[in-house]
Amino acid sequence: MSIEDLTKHQIVLLCFLIAFVSAVASAITVVTLMDQAPVTTSPTINKIIQQIVPGETREITKTNTVIIREEDIIVESINENKDSVVAIHETLPPVEGAESKDIINSSGLVISKDGFVVADSKNITGPGQYYYMDGDKKISLEFVKSFNGTFSLLKIKESDIPSKLAYSSIEKVPNPKIGARVILLTSNTSFSALSGSISSIDYTTDVKGNKSITELITDISLSLKYIGGIIVNTDGDVIGLVITDSDSVRIIPIDIVYQSILEYKKNGTSEQTANVKDSLPKEGEGAQKPTQ
């Protein structure tokens, strides 16, 4: 049969058949050529590696992002000072046949390895039977001096000073700033901590024009149960002491306490404290926490 004898439908089918066979033949040819093509990629890569790796040292710097939460900073500041904050008890002698009794007078802060303790003066104005508890052990305190009715200085009895005494530094404390986060620590009844911020700072100016801080004001609501407590910043530095003044509760900068103690060391002549006066913190002598 010749092409002239084919009908129109047969011619269309024949064209489809020829196109299909041509496509298959083209695909087979392409695959065959790819299999026969020389492999050049691997040798090139291997050559590059051989030129870079031997004898070459490279420094790789990795940067990790660490997220520090404010809550963690506050907890760390509390932990740095909590063992230095103590509840000061007093054993009252019997009155008119009544038995002696123990009361908690103030929270206090251990400030030196020699065992000096500062506290509010409202209930600690003179010699008495003072002590604080270190676990199950009673640590006896000797009264040293009351400073203008604002705070009192006591000292751990020599025979009761623990071998590892926790204490907090009150020397070279950075100046507080308005808006800074602070924490109040107290042990009047049980240890407690309150967080807040410095809302205002009161200053006084001397005749030479030098300004010094007289009071720290925070948004923490103060009451008598916090007297003798301390204010610390988020670095764990003690920056203030909670005291009573004419029945009002306020916060004085810890530098006032430190400078008053140094001045007393130079000029104090009290007979009751002559035996301990020489071991007060010396100027320039840091009172740091011991390594636990």
C-alpha positions as CSV (number, residue, x, y, z in Angstrom):
1,M,0.0,0.0,0.0
2,S,1.4,3.4,-0.9
3,I,0.9,6.7,1.0
4,E,-1.5,7.8,-1.7
5,D,-3.9,5.0,-0.8
6,L,-4.0,6.0,2.9
7,T,-7.0,7.8,4.2
8,K,-6.8,11.1,6.1
9,H,-7.2,9.4,9.5
10,Q,-4.4,6.9,8.7
11,I,-2.1,9.7,7.7
12,V,-2.6,11.5,11.0
13,L,-1.9,8.3,13.0
14,L,1.2,7.7,11.0
15,C,2.5,11.2,11.8
16,F,1.9,10.6,15.6
17,L,3.8,7.3,15.3
18,I,6.8,8.9,13.6
19,A,6.9,11.8,16.2
20,F,6.8,9.3,19.1
21,V,9.6,7.1,17.6
22,S,11.7,10.3,17.1
23,A,11.2,11.4,20.7
24,V,12.2,8.0,22.1
25,A,15.3,7.9,19.9
26,S,16.3,11.4,21.0
27,A,15.9,10.5,24.7
28,I,18.1,7.3,24.2
29,T,20.7,9.4,22.5
30,V,20.9,12.0,25.3
31,V,21.2,9.4,28.0
32,T,23.9,7.6,26.1
33,L,25.9,10.8,25.7
34,M,25.6,11.6,29.4
35,D,26.9,8.2,30.4
36,Q,29.8,8.6,28.0
37,A,30.7,12.2,29.2
38,P,34.0,12.5,31.2
39,V,33.7,13.1,35.0
40,T,35.4,16.4,35.8
41,T,33.7,17.7,39.0
42,S,35.2,15.3,41.5
43,P,38.9,15.7,40.4
44,T,38.5,19.5,40.5
45,I,37.1,19.4,44.1
46,N,39.8,17.0,45.2
47,K,42.4,19.3,43.8
48,I,41.0,22.3,45.6
49,I,40.9,20.4,48.9
50,Q,44.5,19.3,48.5
51,Q,45.6,22.9,48.0
52,I,43.8,24.2,51.1
53,V,43.9,21.6,53.9
54,P,47.6,20.5,54.3
55,G,49.4,22.5,57.0
56,E,46.8,25.2,57.2
57,T,45.3,26.4,60.6
58,R,42.1,28.3,60.8
59,E,40.5,30.1,63.8
60,I,36.8,29.7,64.1
61,T,34.9,32.1,66.3
62,K,31.5,31.1,67.7
63,T,29.2,33.6,69.3
64,N,26.6,32.4,71.8
65,T,23.7,34.6,72.9
66,V,23.0,34.3,76.7
67,I,19.7,35.6,78.0
68,I,19.9,36.7,81.7
69,R,16.6,37.2,83.4
70,E,16.1,39.9,86.0
71,E,14.6,37.3,88.3
72,D,17.9,35.4,88.2
73,I,20.0,38.5,89.0
74,I,17.8,39.3,92.0
75,V,18.0,35.8,93.3
76,E,21.8,35.9,93.0
77,S,22.0,39.2,94.9
78,I,19.9,37.7,97.7
79,N,22.0,34.6,97.9
80,E,25.2,36.7,98.2
81,N,24.0,38.4,101.3
82,K,21.4,36.3,103.0
83,D,23.9,34.5,105.4
84,S,25.1,37.9,106.6
85,V,21.6,39.1,107.6
86,V,20.8,37.9,111.1
87,A,18.0,38.3,113.6
88,I,19.3,39.9,116.8
89,H,17.7,38.5,120.0
90,E,17.9,39.9,123.5
91,T,17.4,38.0,126.7
92,L,15.5,40.2,129.1
93,P,16.2,39.7,132.9
94,P,13.2,38.7,135.1
95,V,11.1,41.5,136.4
96,E,9.1,41.3,139.7
97,G,9.4,37.6,139.9
98,A,8.6,37.0,136.2
99,E,10.8,34.7,134.3
100,S,13.3,36.1,131.8
101,K,12.2,36.1,128.2
102,D,13.8,36.4,124.7
103,I,12.7,38.9,122.2
104,I,13.8,39.9,118.6
105,N,15.0,43.5,118.7
106,S,16.2,44.1,115.1
107,S,17.6,42.6,112.0
108,G,21.3,43.0,111.7
109,L,24.2,42.8,109.2
110,V,27.6,41.1,109.9
111,I,30.1,43.5,108.3
112,S,33.6,42.1,109.0
113,K,35.5,38.9,109.5
114,D,36.2,40.2,113.1
115,G,32.5,39.8,113.8
116,F,31.1,43.3,113.9
117,V,27.4,43.7,113.4
118,V,25.3,46.8,112.6
119,A,21.6,47.1,113.6
120,D,18.9,49.7,114.1
121,S,19.1,51.6,117.5
122,K,15.5,51.7,118.4
123,N,15.6,48.6,120.6
124,I,19.4,48.3,121.0
125,T,20.6,51.4,122.9
126,G,23.0,50.0,125.5
127,P,24.6,46.8,126.9
128,G,22.4,43.7,127.1
129,Q,22.4,40.0,126.6
130,Y,22.2,40.0,122.8
131,Y,22.7,37.1,120.4
132,Y,21.7,35.6,117.1
133,M,21.3,32.0,115.9
134,D,23.6,30.3,113.5
135,G,21.7,27.2,112.8
136,D,21.4,25.6,116.2
137,K,24.3,27.5,117.7
138,K,23.7,30.7,119.8
139,I,26.2,33.5,118.8
140,S,26.7,36.0,121.7
141,L,27.0,39.7,120.8
142,E,28.6,42.4,122.9
143,F,27.2,46.0,122.6
144,V,29.8,48.5,121.3
145,K,28.1,51.8,120.6
146,S,24.9,53.5,119.5
147,F,25.5,56.2,116.8
148,N,23.2,59.2,117.4
149,G,20.2,56.9,117.9
150,T,20.2,55.8,114.3
151,F,22.2,52.5,114.3
152,S,24.1,50.5,116.8
153,L,27.3,48.6,116.5
154,L,27.8,45.2,118.2
155,K,30.5,42.6,118.1
156,I,30.5,38.8,118.2
157,K,32.0,37.5,121.4
158,E,35.5,36.3,120.6
159,S,34.9,32.7,121.7
160,D,31.7,32.5,119.5
161,I,33.2,33.8,116.2
162,P,32.5,30.9,113.6
163,S,35.5,29.6,111.7
164,K,33.7,30.5,108.5
165,L,31.9,33.7,109.2
166,A,29.7,35.1,106.4
167,Y,29.8,38.8,106.2
168,S,29.0,41.6,103.6
169,S,31.3,44.5,102.6
170,I,30.1,48.0,103.3
171,E,33.3,49.7,101.9
172,K,33.6,51.4,98.5
173,V,30.0,50.9,97.5
174,P,29.0,52.5,94.2
175,N,26.6,55.4,94.4
176,P,23.0,54.4,94.0
177,K,21.0,55.7,91.0
178,I,17.4,56.8,90.7
179,G,15.4,54.0,89.0
180,A,17.9,51.3,89.9
181,R,16.4,48.0,91.0
182,V,17.1,47.2,94.7
183,I,16.2,44.4,97.2
184,L,15.4,44.8,100.9
185,L,16.6,41.9,103.0
186,T,15.6,41.5,106.7
187,S,15.6,38.8,109.4
188,N,13.4,40.4,112.1
189,T,11.1,37.4,112.4
190,S,12.2,35.2,109.5
191,F,14.4,35.9,106.5
192,S,12.5,37.8,103.8
193,A,13.2,39.8,100.7
194,L,11.3,42.5,98.9
195,S,12.1,43.9,95.4
196,G,11.6,47.5,94.3
197,S,13.3,50.5,92.8
198,I,14.9,53.7,94.0
199,S,12.4,56.5,93.4
200,S,14.3,59.4,95.0
201,I,17.6,60.4,96.7
202,D,18.0,63.1,99.3
203,Y,21.3,65.0,99.5
204,T,23.0,67.5,101.8
205,T,25.7,70.0,100.9
206,D,28.5,71.0,103.2
207,V,30.2,74.4,103.5
208,K,32.6,73.5,100.8
209,G,29.8,72.6,98.4
210,N,30.4,68.9,98.5
211,K,27.2,66.8,98.2
212,S,26.5,63.6,100.1
213,I,23.6,61.3,100.2
214,T,21.4,61.4,103.4
215,E,18.5,59.2,102.5
216,L,17.4,56.7,99.9
217,I,13.7,56.6,99.0
218,T,12.3,53.5,97.3
219,D,8.8,52.3,96.3
220,I,9.1,49.5,98.9
221,S,6.5,50.1,101.7
222,L,8.6,50.3,104.9
223,S,7.4,49.4,108.4
224,L,8.9,48.7,111.8
225,K,9.2,45.0,111.0
226,Y,12.0,45.8,108.5
227,I,14.2,47.9,110.9
228,G,17.9,46.8,110.7
229,G,17.3,45.4,107.3
230,I,19.6,46.2,104.4
231,I,19.1,47.4,100.8
232,V,21.2,45.7,98.1
233,N,21.6,46.4,94.4
234,T,21.4,43.8,91.7
235,D,25.2,43.4,91.9
236,G,24.8,42.2,95.5
237,D,26.4,45.4,97.0
238,V,24.9,46.7,100.3
239,I,23.9,50.3,99.6
240,G,21.5,51.1,102.5
241,L,20.4,50.4,106.1
242,V,16.8,50.5,107.3
243,I,16.6,52.5,110.5
244,T,14.0,54.3,112.7
245,D,14.2,58.1,113.1
246,S,11.6,59.7,115.4
247,D,9.3,56.7,114.9
248,S,9.5,57.0,111.1
249,V,11.3,54.3,109.1
250,R,13.8,55.4,106.5
251,I,16.8,54.2,104.6
252,I,20.2,55.7,105.2
253,P,23.1,55.1,102.7
254,I,25.5,52.5,104.0
255,D,28.4,54.9,103.5
256,I,27.1,56.9,106.6
257,V,27.4,53.7,108.6
258,Y,30.9,53.0,107.4
259,Q,32.3,56.5,107.9
260,S,30.7,56.7,111.4
261,I,32.5,53.5,112.3
262,L,35.8,54.7,111.0
263,E,35.4,57.9,112.9
264,Y,34.6,56.1,116.1
265,K,37.7,53.9,115.6
266,K,39.8,57.0,115.6
267,N,38.2,58.8,118.4
268,G,36.1,56.4,120.5
269,T,37.0,56.2,124.2
270,S,34.1,54.2,125.7
271,E,35.3,52.0,128.6
272,Q,32.8,49.3,127.7
273,T,34.3,49.0,124.2
274,A,38.0,49.8,124.7
275,N,38.8,46.1,124.4
276,V,37.3,45.7,120.9
277,K,37.9,49.2,119.5
278,D,41.2,48.3,117.9
279,S,39.7,45.5,115.8
280,L,37.1,47.7,114.0
281,P,37.5,47.7,110.2
282,K,40.4,49.9,109.3
283,E,40.3,52.4,106.5
284,G,41.2,50.8,103.2
285,E,40.6,47.3,104.6
286,G,38.0,45.5,102.5
287,A,35.4,43.5,104.2
288,Q,34.7,40.9,101.6
289,K,32.7,37.7,101.8
290,P,34.9,34.7,102.6
291,T,35.2,31.9,100.1
292,Q,32.7,29.2,101.1
